[in-house]
Amino acid sequence: MASFKITGDRRLKGSIVPQGAKNEALQILCAVLLTKEPVTIHNIPNIRDVNQLINLLADLGVRQTKLNESSIRFEATDINLDHLESESYKQKAAALRGSVMLLGPMLARFRKGRIPRPGGDKIGRRRLDTHFLGFEKLGAQFSYDEEDGGFYKVDATNLKGAYMLLDEASVTGTANVLMAAVMAEGTTTIYNAACEPYLQQLCKMLNRMGAKISGIASNLLVVEGVSQLNGTEHTMLPDMIEIGSFIGLAAMTQSEITIKDCQIAQLGIIPDVFQRLGIKMEFRGDDIFIPAQEHYRIENFLDGSTMSVADAPWPGFTPDLLSIILVTATQAQGTVLIHQKMFESRLFFVDKLIEMGAQIILCDPHRATVIGHNRETQLRGIRMTSPDIRAGVALLIAALSAKGVSIIDNIEQIDRGYQNIDGRLNAIGAEIIRL
């Protein structure tokens, strides 16, 4: 288990380029299975979760040609479906939650699929009902056999379009059902669909491949099934979660940072929420400039009541950035209530922030009240463990702002979602040593 040794209380300065979007990459890479023709993907982030999925595709027989550091041409001409029965497939797919999105393309093209119960972050219950209920609406039949090693098996011999109202606006669930529906017979209507930019990107890519999807960017998608899809070329968005993480980092460490090529129009209310914490920023084309700020003050609501920040389906605030908002608020002036609605275990990392000296009241598994120090008291370095990707980066931000040295263990969790984060931050003045 690797660790970071962080020397805090250093001001950073310079420019940083966000990686390609992790959550988009997991969908887009699964979609290469939908066609025999070449599919070229650009701006692929070099992170553990994405690399694991690329390796899974290679094991299935997808040929890969690396064009440069972030671009790969995929050719899924001959897929070895027998590999789905192997122990290697079981172990690799189970270690990666995103592997569940292989099912949609498998059902569309091969009319069958097989996936072990996937892993991922330990942030509470993350059910797969939306995926399987959607597949069932399309005519697929699935079974789960504990004695067979815990595999979900899906038979989609008669894949036909249908109307469905998703039980939740799940991003991965919508993507999975959408990829199955593009080659189903007839028309599929998906209501209560997720409409995050990741989904919009997937829809646009599929349409370039020959799919017929309308309603893009809304929660009502209509899909006219086609018999086959063609190759295409696709460039992924910059990662909005990284962008938000860098905004919080700049504020906490009183650093002057320019975040390059953000595609600001795709960020939704993310900049607005950080501005409500009092963080100043300038939009320079598609770059975001964060000036060094000695103080930042949390706004109140118009009636004078305490500000609250809650996650919600897009275009609401993404749950992946609540950990960053929480840690950033610890040095603000004022009080904010953080309400994590989607996952009941995602706030449990705050005990480490409290140990560092932060003033946080964990109200229940979903809510935490942060009383900002206004820099009157500095956090102190401690030893801690990264429980998941986003909490890990929140702890890293805390350590970079703290007095003294911090050790963060289990940084494999951070590496799952952030590309060479130590190298990129060291390049603008951080002092992070990988142990």
KEMILO-535225 format. One record per residue (C-alpha): residue in three letters; x, y negated, z. Coordinates in Angstrom, 3 decimals, decimal comma. Layout:
N
<"ALA"; <X; Y; Z>>
...
//
This chain:
435
<"MET"; <0,000; 0,000; 0,000>>
<"ALA"; <1,561; -3,273; -1,163>>
<"SER"; <1,477; -6,560; 0,734>>
<"PHE"; <1,941; -10,295; 0,218>>
<"LYS"; <4,170; -12,340; 2,517>>
<"ILE"; <2,983; -15,944; 2,290>>
<"THR"; <4,757; -18,992; 3,638>>
<"GLY"; <2,010; -21,557; 4,081>>
<"ASP"; <1,719; -25,320; 4,366>>
<"ARG"; <3,158; -25,999; 0,930>>
<"ARG"; <1,612; -28,404; -1,550>>
<"LEU"; <1,376; -27,101; -5,081>>
<"LYS"; <1,592; -29,128; -8,253>>
<"GLY"; <1,243; -28,277; -11,910>>
<"SER"; <-0,967; -26,584; -14,473>>
<"ILE"; <-2,452; -23,107; -14,389>>
<"VAL"; <-4,334; -21,204; -17,103>>
<"PRO"; <-7,216; -18,959; -16,037>>
<"GLN"; <-7,186; -15,360; -17,227>>
<"GLY"; <-9,886; -13,805; -19,395>>
<"ALA"; <-13,121; -13,086; -17,567>>
<"LYS"; <-12,963; -9,809; -15,623>>
<"ASN"; <-16,721; -9,288; -15,498>>
<"GLU"; <-17,046; -9,921; -19,223>>
<"ALA"; <-14,127; -7,643; -20,053>>
<"LEU"; <-15,677; -4,584; -18,411>>
<"GLN"; <-18,792; -4,910; -20,595>>
<"ILE"; <-17,034; -5,845; -23,814>>
<"LEU"; <-14,534; -2,991; -23,583>>
<"CYS"; <-17,288; -0,409; -23,072>>
<"ALA"; <-19,040; -1,757; -26,189>>
<"VAL"; <-16,158; -0,629; -28,443>>
<"LEU"; <-17,613; 2,891; -28,152>>
<"LEU"; <-20,661; 1,786; -30,164>>
<"THR"; <-18,902; 1,915; -33,540>>
<"LYS"; <-16,352; 3,924; -35,499>>
<"GLU"; <-14,943; 0,731; -36,987>>
<"PRO"; <-12,121; -1,358; -35,475>>
<"VAL"; <-13,027; -3,851; -32,755>>
<"THR"; <-10,410; -6,455; -31,831>>
<"ILE"; <-10,637; -8,072; -28,393>>
<"HIS"; <-8,691; -11,201; -27,396>>
<"ASN"; <-7,953; -12,782; -23,993>>
<"ILE"; <-8,045; -9,466; -22,118>>
<"PRO"; <-6,966; -9,971; -18,490>>
<"ASN"; <-4,049; -7,815; -17,336>>
<"ILE"; <-5,657; -6,632; -14,090>>
<"ARG"; <-6,084; -3,237; -12,443>>
<"ASP"; <-9,811; -2,737; -13,090>>
<"VAL"; <-9,550; -3,663; -16,758>>
<"ASN"; <-6,411; -1,577; -17,298>>
<"GLN"; <-8,114; 1,425; -15,683>>
<"LEU"; <-11,018; 1,088; -18,105>>
<"ILE"; <-8,652; 0,772; -21,079>>
<"ASN"; <-6,948; 3,988; -19,930>>
<"LEU"; <-10,333; 5,706; -19,643>>
<"LEU"; <-11,144; 4,733; -23,223>>
<"ALA"; <-7,775; 6,084; -24,378>>
<"ASP"; <-8,477; 9,399; -22,621>>
<"LEU"; <-11,769; 9,619; -24,524>>
<"GLY"; <-9,901; 9,282; -27,809>>
<"VAL"; <-10,189; 5,549; -28,520>>
<"ARG"; <-7,102; 4,516; -30,496>>
<"GLN"; <-5,524; 1,273; -29,302>>
<"THR"; <-3,132; -1,093; -31,028>>
<"LYS"; <-1,697; -3,866; -28,863>>
<"LEU"; <-1,440; -7,010; -30,984>>
<"ASN"; <0,000; -9,286; -28,287>>
<"GLU"; <-0,032; -9,684; -24,502>>
<"SER"; <-3,807; -10,170; -24,346>>
<"SER"; <-5,186; -8,760; -27,616>>
<"ILE"; <-5,926; -5,132; -28,496>>
<"ARG"; <-7,543; -3,496; -31,530>>
<"PHE"; <-9,722; -0,525; -30,563>>
<"GLU"; <-10,872; 2,260; -32,909>>
<"ALA"; <-13,411; 4,697; -31,463>>
<"THR"; <-13,491; 6,889; -34,561>>
<"ASP"; <-13,123; 10,309; -32,953>>
<"ILE"; <-14,416; 10,522; -29,394>>
<"ASN"; <-13,637; 13,645; -27,373>>
<"LEU"; <-16,883; 14,244; -25,491>>
<"ASP"; <-15,428; 17,384; -23,923>>
<"HIS"; <-13,203; 15,106; -21,849>>
<"LEU"; <-16,331; 14,089; -19,912>>
<"GLU"; <-16,207; 17,523; -18,263>>
<"SER"; <-12,602; 17,161; -17,083>>
<"GLU"; <-11,321; 16,580; -13,578>>
<"SER"; <-9,160; 13,726; -14,872>>
<"TYR"; <-12,223; 11,884; -16,180>>
<"LYS"; <-14,056; 12,446; -12,910>>
<"GLN"; <-11,230; 10,994; -10,809>>
<"LYS"; <-10,543; 7,974; -13,026>>
<"ALA"; <-14,189; 7,051; -13,623>>
<"ALA"; <-15,104; 7,464; -9,961>>
<"ALA"; <-12,352; 5,007; -8,984>>
<"LEU"; <-13,817; 2,223; -11,135>>
<"ARG"; <-17,313; 0,843; -10,667>>
<"GLY"; <-17,320; -0,672; -14,156>>
<"SER"; <-17,109; 2,825; -15,665>>
<"VAL"; <-20,888; 3,134; -15,273>>
<"MET"; <-21,217; 0,834; -18,313>>
<"LEU"; <-19,764; 3,581; -20,496>>
<"LEU"; <-23,169; 5,266; -20,265>>
<"GLY"; <-25,117; 2,779; -22,400>>
<"PRO"; <-22,809; 3,058; -25,433>>
<"MET"; <-22,605; 6,867; -25,021>>
<"LEU"; <-26,379; 7,182; -25,065>>
<"ALA"; <-26,714; 4,849; -28,048>>
<"ARG"; <-24,142; 6,567; -30,234>>
<"PHE"; <-24,006; 10,158; -28,976>>
<"ARG"; <-27,418; 10,478; -27,273>>
<"LYS"; <-25,865; 11,873; -24,109>>
<"GLY"; <-23,576; 10,774; -21,304>>
<"ARG"; <-21,967; 11,835; -18,073>>
<"ILE"; <-20,513; 9,728; -15,269>>
<"PRO"; <-19,427; 10,389; -11,677>>
<"ARG"; <-20,674; 8,184; -8,875>>
<"PRO"; <-18,496; 5,087; -9,367>>
<"GLY"; <-16,471; 3,272; -6,735>>
<"GLY"; <-15,458; -0,373; -6,456>>
<"ASP"; <-15,607; -2,966; -3,696>>
<"LYS"; <-16,882; -2,014; -0,248>>
<"ILE"; <-19,252; -4,967; 0,060>>
<"GLY"; <-22,496; -3,191; 0,891>>
<"ARG"; <-25,015; -1,234; -1,102>>
<"ARG"; <-24,683; -1,564; -4,868>>
<"ARG"; <-27,355; 0,680; -6,238>>
<"LEU"; <-27,567; 1,967; -9,795>>
<"ASP"; <-31,355; 2,239; -9,981>>
<"THR"; <-31,665; -0,584; -12,521>>
<"HIS"; <-29,396; 1,250; -14,948>>
<"PHE"; <-31,184; 4,569; -14,749>>
<"LEU"; <-34,727; 3,197; -14,633>>
<"GLY"; <-33,923; 1,261; -17,810>>
<"PHE"; <-32,514; 4,360; -19,507>>
<"GLU"; <-35,618; 6,315; -18,511>>
<"LYS"; <-37,835; 3,645; -20,090>>
<"LEU"; <-35,905; 4,248; -23,322>>
<"GLY"; <-36,709; 7,969; -23,092>>
<"ALA"; <-33,504; 9,233; -21,484>>
<"GLN"; <-33,603; 11,944; -18,861>>
<"PHE"; <-31,001; 12,074; -16,119>>
<"SER"; <-30,065; 14,349; -13,297>>
<"TYR"; <-27,646; 14,155; -10,399>>
<"ASP"; <-25,945; 17,325; -9,252>>
<"GLU"; <-23,965; 17,154; -6,010>>
<"GLU"; <-22,710; 20,713; -6,488>>
<"ASP"; <-21,340; 19,797; -9,911>>
<"GLY"; <-18,953; 17,302; -8,353>>
<"GLY"; <-21,425; 14,459; -8,008>>
<"PHE"; <-22,014; 13,758; -11,717>>
<"TYR"; <-24,877; 11,825; -13,249>>
<"LYS"; <-25,868; 13,558; -16,501>>
<"VAL"; <-28,043; 11,775; -19,033>>
<"ASP"; <-29,823; 13,247; -22,060>>
<"ALA"; <-31,030; 10,655; -24,573>>
<"THR"; <-32,016; 12,870; -27,503>>
<"ASN"; <-35,187; 10,814; -28,040>>
<"LEU"; <-33,977; 7,272; -27,475>>
<"LYS"; <-36,845; 4,918; -28,325>>
<"GLY"; <-37,471; 1,240; -27,756>>
<"ALA"; <-39,770; 0,232; -24,912>>
<"TYR"; <-40,966; -2,676; -22,796>>
<"MET"; <-39,328; -2,880; -19,399>>
<"LEU"; <-39,336; -5,225; -16,441>>
<"LEU"; <-36,024; -4,755; -14,655>>
<"ASP"; <-36,394; -4,354; -10,893>>
<"GLU"; <-33,507; -6,795; -10,396>>
<"ALA"; <-31,603; -9,153; -12,677>>
<"SER"; <-28,504; -6,953; -12,522>>
<"VAL"; <-25,635; -8,068; -14,762>>
<"THR"; <-24,190; -4,596; -15,282>>
<"GLY"; <-27,657; -3,035; -15,413>>
<"THR"; <-28,780; -5,438; -18,133>>
<"ALA"; <-25,576; -4,883; -20,116>>
<"ASN"; <-25,853; -1,111; -19,860>>
<"VAL"; <-29,509; -0,933; -20,920>>
<"LEU"; <-28,889; -3,482; -23,679>>
<"MET"; <-26,047; -1,421; -25,169>>
<"ALA"; <-28,261; 1,676; -25,162>>
<"ALA"; <-31,167; -0,222; -26,726>>
<"VAL"; <-29,286; -1,664; -29,718>>
<"MET"; <-29,345; 1,761; -31,450>>
<"ALA"; <-32,639; 3,070; -30,049>>
<"GLU"; <-35,528; 3,617; -32,450>>
<"GLY"; <-37,949; 0,679; -32,503>>
<"THR"; <-38,175; -2,483; -30,402>>
<"THR"; <-36,998; -2,908; -26,822>>
<"THR"; <-38,119; -5,819; -24,638>>
<"ILE"; <-36,053; -6,423; -21,499>>
<"TYR"; <-37,717; -8,809; -19,049>>
<"ASN"; <-35,976; -10,139; -15,924>>
<"ALA"; <-32,709; -9,628; -17,770>>
<"ALA"; <-29,559; -11,181; -16,359>>
<"CYS"; <-28,464; -14,146; -18,471>>
<"GLU"; <-24,948; -14,907; -17,190>>
<"PRO"; <-22,423; -16,158; -19,767>>
<"TYR"; <-20,941; -12,615; -19,695>>
<"LEU"; <-24,251; -11,257; -21,012>>
<"GLN"; <-24,503; -14,021; -23,581>>
<"GLN"; <-21,037; -13,125; -24,819>>
<"LEU"; <-21,951; -9,436; -25,051>>
<"CYS"; <-25,142; -10,236; -26,983>>
<"LYS"; <-23,277; -12,437; -29,457>>
<"MET"; <-20,635; -9,756; -29,979>>
<"LEU"; <-23,260; -7,049; -30,540>>
<"ASN"; <-25,092; -9,249; -33,046>>
<"ARG"; <-21,851; -9,759; -34,963>>
<"MET"; <-21,579; -5,965; -35,047>>
<"GLY"; <-25,010; -5,751; -36,683>>
<"ALA"; <-27,356; -5,558; -33,698>>
<"LYS"; <-30,598; -7,556; -33,688>>
<"ILE"; <-30,928; -9,246; -30,302>>
<"SER"; <-33,014; -12,368; -29,713>>
<"GLY"; <-33,631; -14,390; -26,571>>
<"ILE"; <-29,932; -14,787; -25,792>>
<"ALA"; <-29,306; -16,992; -22,691>>
<"SER"; <-32,829; -16,315; -21,406>>
<"ASN"; <-34,198; -13,618; -19,097>>
<"LEU"; <-36,285; -12,107; -21,905>>
<"LEU"; <-34,282; -10,139; -24,467>>
<"VAL"; <-35,871; -8,527; -27,519>>
<"VAL"; <-33,833; -5,863; -29,302>>
<"GLU"; <-34,666; -4,404; -32,707>>
<"GLY"; <-32,900; -1,055; -32,909>>
<"VAL"; <-30,476; -0,382; -35,776>>
<"SER"; <-28,988; 2,879; -36,992>>
<"GLN"; <-25,337; 1,906; -36,690>>
<"LEU"; <-23,002; -0,911; -35,740>>
<"ASN"; <-19,889; -2,280; -37,424>>
<"GLY"; <-16,535; -3,574; -36,229>>
<"THR"; <-15,935; -7,139; -35,088>>
<"GLU"; <-13,526; -9,526; -33,370>>
<"HIS"; <-14,234; -11,106; -29,988>>
<"THR"; <-12,525; -13,580; -27,653>>
<"MET"; <-13,442; -13,525; -23,980>>
<"LEU"; <-14,248; -16,568; -21,878>>
<"PRO"; <-11,876; -17,812; -19,175>>
<"ASP"; <-12,709; -16,292; -15,806>>
<"MET"; <-15,096; -18,624; -13,967>>
<"ILE"; <-14,280; -16,944; -10,643>>
<"GLU"; <-10,589; -17,703; -11,069>>
<"ILE"; <-11,421; -21,285; -11,981>>
<"GLY"; <-13,495; -21,673; -8,817>>
<"SER"; <-10,741; -20,024; -6,779>>
<"PHE"; <-8,178; -22,534; -8,075>>
<"ILE"; <-10,489; -25,476; -7,258>>
<"GLY"; <-10,800; -24,231; -3,662>>
<"LEU"; <-7,063; -23,576; -3,457>>
<"ALA"; <-6,226; -27,111; -4,598>>
<"ALA"; <-8,515; -28,650; -1,985>>
<"MET"; <-7,325; -26,460; 0,899>>
<"THR"; <-3,633; -27,023; 0,209>>
<"GLN"; <-3,911; -30,747; -0,698>>
<"SER"; <-2,467; -29,891; -4,092>>
<"GLU"; <-2,605; -31,601; -7,464>>
<"ILE"; <-3,543; -28,934; -9,978>>
<"THR"; <-4,768; -28,974; -13,574>>
<"ILE"; <-6,784; -25,924; -14,569>>
<"LYS"; <-6,435; -25,555; -18,333>>
<"ASP"; <-8,933; -24,434; -20,994>>
<"CYS"; <-11,910; -23,871; -18,653>>
<"GLN"; <-14,732; -24,049; -21,219>>
<"ILE"; <-16,557; -26,253; -18,726>>
<"ALA"; <-19,927; -25,941; -20,473>>
<"GLN"; <-19,980; -22,248; -19,488>>
<"LEU"; <-19,348; -22,867; -15,775>>
<"GLY"; <-22,933; -23,781; -14,885>>
<"ILE"; <-23,259; -25,346; -11,412>>
<"ILE"; <-19,892; -24,100; -10,145>>
<"PRO"; <-18,176; -27,534; -10,335>>
<"ASP"; <-21,263; -29,172; -8,778>>
<"VAL"; <-21,161; -26,904; -5,711>>
<"PHE"; <-17,488; -27,676; -5,068>>
<"GLN"; <-18,231; -31,386; -5,511>>
<"ARG"; <-20,933; -31,062; -2,828>>
<"LEU"; <-18,113; -30,029; -0,487>>
<"GLY"; <-16,518; -33,396; -1,269>>
<"ILE"; <-13,862; -32,096; -3,651>>
<"LYS"; <-12,907; -34,594; -6,335>>
<"MET"; <-12,242; -33,428; -9,859>>
<"GLU"; <-11,882; -34,923; -13,306>>
<"PHE"; <-12,953; -33,280; -16,553>>
<"ARG"; <-10,357; -33,921; -19,235>>
<"GLY"; <-11,714; -32,235; -22,324>>
<"ASP"; <-11,947; -28,601; -21,215>>
<"ASP"; <-9,335; -29,062; -18,468>>
<"ILE"; <-10,236; -29,688; -14,822>>
<"PHE"; <-7,861; -31,958; -12,902>>
<"ILE"; <-7,968; -31,648; -9,095>>
<"PRO"; <-6,140; -34,543; -7,372>>
<"ALA"; <-4,432; -34,029; -4,017>>
<"GLN"; <-6,962; -34,889; -1,309>>
<"GLU"; <-6,152; -35,517; 2,316>>
<"HIS"; <-9,818; -35,198; 3,292>>
<"TYR"; <-13,051; -33,981; 1,708>>
<"ARG"; <-16,471; -34,344; 3,253>>
<"ILE"; <-19,403; -31,923; 2,945>>
<"GLU"; <-22,602; -33,620; 1,816>>
<"ASN"; <-25,861; -33,296; 3,709>>
<"PHE"; <-29,207; -32,749; 2,044>>
<"LEU"; <-31,187; -35,912; 1,287>>
<"ASP"; <-33,204; -35,551; 4,493>>
<"GLY"; <-29,992; -35,433; 6,520>>
<"SER"; <-30,108; -31,711; 7,239>>
<"THR"; <-27,067; -29,425; 7,086>>
<"MET"; <-25,924; -28,370; 3,638>>
<"SER"; <-26,367; -24,712; 2,695>>
<"VAL"; <-24,848; -22,804; -0,209>>
<"ALA"; <-26,503; -19,578; -1,332>>
<"ASP"; <-25,942; -17,182; -4,192>>
<"ALA"; <-28,591; -16,549; -6,839>>
<"PRO"; <-28,918; -14,990; -10,300>>
<"TRP"; <-27,638; -17,203; -13,110>>
<"PRO"; <-28,010; -20,128; -13,544>>
<"GLY"; <-27,752; -20,084; -9,747>>
<"PHE"; <-24,440; -19,937; -7,905>>
<"THR"; <-22,429; -16,776; -8,420>>
<"PRO"; <-21,982; -14,572; -5,320>>
<"ASP"; <-18,353; -13,952; -6,296>>
<"LEU"; <-17,423; -17,499; -5,251>>
<"LEU"; <-19,141; -17,680; -1,864>>
<"SER"; <-15,997; -16,343; -0,147>>
<"ILE"; <-14,015; -19,189; -1,749>>
<"ILE"; <-16,595; -21,807; -0,751>>
<"LEU"; <-16,519; -20,485; 2,813>>
<"VAL"; <-12,749; -20,653; 3,236>>
<"THR"; <-12,552; -24,056; 1,536>>
<"ALA"; <-15,143; -25,449; 3,960>>
<"THR"; <-12,967; -24,577; 6,965>>
<"GLN"; <-10,838; -27,712; 6,402>>
<"ALA"; <-13,640; -29,992; 5,203>>
<"GLN"; <-15,326; -32,667; 7,276>>
<"GLY"; <-18,803; -31,472; 8,171>>
<"THR"; <-20,807; -28,262; 8,471>>
<"VAL"; <-22,206; -25,868; 5,879>>
<"LEU"; <-24,297; -22,702; 6,048>>
<"ILE"; <-23,111; -19,955; 3,690>>
<"HIS"; <-25,923; -17,561; 2,751>>
<"GLN"; <-24,765; -14,397; 0,966>>
<"LYS"; <-28,052; -12,849; -0,134>>
<"MET"; <-26,911; -10,017; -2,379>>
<"PHE"; <-24,362; -8,020; -0,366>>
<"GLU"; <-24,598; -7,432; 3,365>>
<"SER"; <-20,911; -6,708; 4,013>>
<"ARG"; <-19,261; -9,474; 2,045>>
<"LEU"; <-18,892; -11,940; 4,926>>
<"PHE"; <-17,205; -9,558; 7,350>>
<"PHE"; <-13,751; -10,888; 6,433>>
<"VAL"; <-14,476; -14,066; 8,432>>
<"ASP"; <-13,113; -12,419; 11,585>>
<"LYS"; <-9,638; -12,908; 10,068>>
<"LEU"; <-10,328; -16,584; 9,402>>
<"ILE"; <-11,530; -16,990; 12,995>>
<"GLU"; <-8,302; -15,357; 14,181>>
<"MET"; <-6,426; -17,932; 12,092>>
<"GLY"; <-8,249; -20,687; 13,983>>
<"ALA"; <-11,264; -21,412; 11,746>>
<"GLN"; <-14,539; -22,438; 13,374>>
<"ILE"; <-17,093; -20,024; 11,920>>
<"ILE"; <-20,242; -18,544; 13,425>>
<"LEU"; <-21,239; -15,274; 11,764>>
<"CYS"; <-24,999; -15,490; 12,236>>
<"ASP"; <-25,791; -12,068; 10,735>>
<"PRO"; <-24,463; -9,896; 7,867>>
<"HIS"; <-25,734; -12,417; 5,316>>
<"ARG"; <-25,122; -15,845; 6,882>>
<"ALA"; <-22,185; -17,744; 8,307>>
<"THR"; <-21,992; -21,326; 9,564>>
<"VAL"; <-18,675; -23,094; 8,963>>
<"ILE"; <-17,715; -26,112; 11,060>>
<"GLY"; <-14,946; -27,853; 9,180>>
<"HIS"; <-11,737; -28,924; 10,964>>
<"ASN"; <-11,252; -32,024; 8,796>>
<"ARG"; <-7,543; -31,038; 8,983>>
<"GLU"; <-7,407; -31,970; 12,665>>
<"THR"; <-6,434; -28,374; 13,416>>
<"GLN"; <-4,401; -26,344; 10,937>>
<"LEU"; <-4,970; -22,636; 10,386>>
<"ARG"; <-2,127; -20,397; 11,602>>
<"GLY"; <-0,521; -17,474; 9,795>>
<"ILE"; <-1,427; -13,922; 10,854>>
<"ARG"; <-1,331; -10,366; 9,479>>
<"MET"; <-4,535; -9,245; 7,784>>
<"THR"; <-5,947; -6,802; 5,242>>
<"SER"; <-7,783; -7,545; 2,003>>
<"PRO"; <-11,181; -5,762; 2,112>>
<"ASP"; <-12,291; -6,618; -1,450>>
<"ILE"; <-11,233; -8,709; -4,430>>
<"ARG"; <-12,898; -12,007; -3,533>>
<"ALA"; <-12,308; -11,876; 0,217>>
<"GLY"; <-8,679; -11,046; -0,539>>
<"VAL"; <-8,217; -14,229; -2,540>>
<"ALA"; <-10,081; -16,249; 0,105>>
<"LEU"; <-7,585; -14,948; 2,681>>
<"LEU"; <-4,733; -15,787; 0,297>>
<"ILE"; <-6,008; -19,367; 0,033>>
<"ALA"; <-6,251; -19,562; 3,824>>
<"ALA"; <-2,683; -18,252; 4,165>>
<"LEU"; <-1,335; -20,761; 1,640>>
<"SER"; <-2,844; -23,612; 3,677>>
<"ALA"; <-1,856; -22,209; 7,084>>
<"LYS"; <1,086; -23,083; 9,299>>
<"GLY"; <3,691; -20,334; 9,382>>
<"VAL"; <3,890; -16,964; 7,662>>
<"SER"; <1,007; -14,626; 6,843>>
<"ILE"; <1,022; -11,027; 5,651>>
<"ILE"; <-1,879; -9,707; 3,569>>
<"ASP"; <-1,992; -5,927; 3,230>>
<"ASN"; <-3,912; -3,876; 0,641>>
<"ILE"; <-3,290; -6,443; -2,083>>
<"GLU"; <-4,211; -3,789; -4,641>>
<"GLN"; <-7,716; -5,163; -4,114>>
<"ILE"; <-6,561; -8,624; -5,221>>
<"ASP"; <-4,700; -7,129; -8,201>>
<"ARG"; <-7,964; -5,540; -9,337>>
<"GLY"; <-9,310; -8,968; -10,243>>
<"TYR"; <-6,468; -11,505; -10,428>>
<"GLN"; <-3,656; -11,255; -12,981>>
<"ASN"; <-0,144; -11,810; -11,586>>
<"ILE"; <-1,611; -14,180; -9,017>>
<"ASP"; <1,621; -14,396; -7,026>>
<"GLY"; <3,746; -15,177; -10,074>>
<"ARG"; <1,397; -17,831; -11,394>>
<"LEU"; <1,021; -19,591; -8,037>>
<"ASN"; <4,753; -19,408; -7,319>>
<"ALA"; <5,311; -21,176; -10,636>>
<"ILE"; <3,510; -24,263; -9,275>>
<"GLY"; <5,143; -24,286; -5,863>>
<"ALA"; <3,704; -21,478; -3,724>>
<"GLU"; <5,939; -19,108; -1,766>>
<"ILE"; <4,460; -15,619; -2,085>>
<"ILE"; <6,639; -12,507; -1,863>>
<"ARG"; <5,281; -9,128; -2,935>>
<"LEU"; <6,417; -6,473; -0,467>>
//
